[in-house]
Amino acid sequence: MKSLEEYKNVPVSVAAELLDVSPNYIRAGLQYQRLPIGTAVQISAKKWTYQISPGLLKEYITGSSLRNYYQENKEFLKQLLER
């Protein structure tokens, strides 16, 4: 398997393997905007196309996007928890 950095658009099958889920899980997650790794676009009644960002997928796998969000919003989150 190629490294993530070698892809411009990560294939659904590769993303599924890396996340240890089925390809249908990836497709549904993108279609319903539940996976923050890319986008799904319906191009006809029965056809979808998928764009999976290697950078977003890597962030999702490592959890770095959540850490970054926390760092950027630390004060706001503290205030929210103190209420």
C-alpha positions in Angstrom: 0.0 0.0 0.0 1.2 3.5 -0.8 1.7 6.0 2.0 -1.1 8.5 2.4 1.1 11.4 1.2 1.3 9.7 -2.2 -2.4 10.0 -2.8 -4.2 13.1 -4.1 -7.5 11.2 -3.4 -7.4 8.2 -1.1 -9.5 5.3 -2.5 -12.4 4.3 -0.4 -11.0 0.8 0.0 -7.7 2.2 1.4 -9.5 4.4 3.9 -11.6 1.5 5.0 -8.5 -0.7 5.5 -6.7 2.0 7.5 -9.8 2.5 9.7 -10.6 -1.2 10.0 -14.1 -0.7 8.7 -16.0 -1.7 5.6 -16.0 0.4 2.4 -19.7 0.9 2.8 -19.1 2.4 6.2 -16.8 5.0 4.6 -19.3 5.7 1.8 -22.2 6.2 4.2 -20.1 8.3 6.6 -19.1 10.6 3.7 -22.6 10.7 2.2 -24.2 11.6 5.6 -21.3 14.0 6.5 -20.4 12.0 9.6 -16.7 11.4 8.7 -14.5 14.5 8.5 -12.1 13.0 6.0 -13.6 14.2 2.7 -16.7 14.6 0.7 -19.3 12.6 -1.2 -21.1 14.0 -4.2 -24.2 12.4 -5.8 -23.7 12.7 -9.6 -26.8 10.7 -10.6 -29.7 8.9 -9.0 -27.6 5.9 -8.2 -24.0 7.1 -8.5 -21.8 8.8 -6.0 -18.2 10.0 -6.2 -15.9 10.4 -3.2 -13.0 12.7 -2.4 -10.9 11.5 0.6 -8.2 13.9 1.7 -4.9 12.2 2.7 -4.3 15.0 5.2 -7.8 14.9 6.8 -7.6 11.1 6.9 -4.2 11.2 8.7 -5.6 13.8 11.2 -8.6 11.6 11.8 -6.5 8.5 12.4 -4.1 10.2 14.7 -6.7 12.3 16.5 -4.6 15.4 15.8 -7.6 17.4 14.6 -9.3 17.0 18.0 -6.1 18.0 19.8 -5.8 21.1 17.5 -9.4 22.0 18.1 -8.8 21.8 21.8 -5.7 23.9 21.7 -7.4 26.6 19.6 -10.5 26.7 21.8 -9.1 25.9 25.2 -10.2 29.1 27.0 -13.7 28.9 25.5 -14.1 25.2 26.5 -12.9 26.0 30.0 -15.5 28.8 30.3 -18.2 26.5 29.0 -17.4 23.8 31.6 -17.4 26.3 34.4 -21.0 27.3 33.8 
